[in-house]
Amino acid sequence: MNEEIIEGEFSTPIPRKKGESLTMDFIDAMRKIKEGMKVTRISWDNTDYCLMKDGWLTIYTKNAFHTWSVNDGDMEGQDCIVID
């Protein structure tokens, strides 16, 4: 697999390696969250994201942290991305 970083070829601020998908499904997003990363969905408001906080799956929305009650729509999502 080619490991070069793609720059300027796609209109996205998210860096990725050639051949690597821009988005991920719910299962892959949960793996990233377990690794300590923040994840959002393209379909969410751009300030919303989820992470592990104090041992709980947590979503930051409406300027506050909440325990995330995952629903069917979340689990079927294919538009998750990692953010800084």
N, C-alpha and C positions, 0 to 999 in steps of 0.2 A: 504494500500500500504506500502511496506517495505521501510523505509527511510534511510537504511544504505548506506553509500558511497561505491562504488565498487572501489577496488584498486587492480591492478595487474592482474585482470581477463581479461581485454581487452587491446590491444596495442594502447592506445590513451592517450595523455597528458591531455585531457579534463575531469575534474571530473564530475561525474553524479551519480544520485541516482538510485538504482536498479529499473528497470521497466520504467525508463525515457529515452526517445529517445535521441540519440546523435545529430541529426540534426533536423531542423524545416523548415517549408515552409515559403513563403514570408510574409504571413499575420502575423504569429507568430514572424518572424524577425522584422517586423515593430512595433509590440507591444514592443519588447525588446528595439528597438531604441527609441521609445517614452518614455521608462523608463530611458533613459540616457545611455544605454549600446552601445558598439561597436559590429557590426556584420560583419562577412565575409562569403564567400561561399567557400566550399572545392574546387570547380572548379576554383576559382580565384587564381592569384599569391598570395603567402603567405604574401605579404606586403599590399595588398589592403583590405580596410574595409570601412564600411559606419556608419554614425552617424548623429545626429542632431547638426548643427553648425550654430549659429546666426539665428536660426529659420528656417533653410533650411535643407532638406534631402541632405546630403553631402557624397561624396565618396572620400576617400584618395587613389590615384593611381598615379603612375609615380612621386612620391615624392612631390605631391601637392594636395590641396583640390579643389574639383570641385563640382558644383551643380549636383546631380545625376539625370539624365534623365532615368527614369525607362522604360524598354522595356518588351515585351512579355516574353522573355527568363528569365528575372529577376523574373517576377511575377509567372512563372511556376516552378521556382527553388524549390527543396526539400532538398538542401544541405547547408542550412544556419546554422552557429554556432556563439555563443557569444564568444568574446575574451576579454582579459584584456586591 
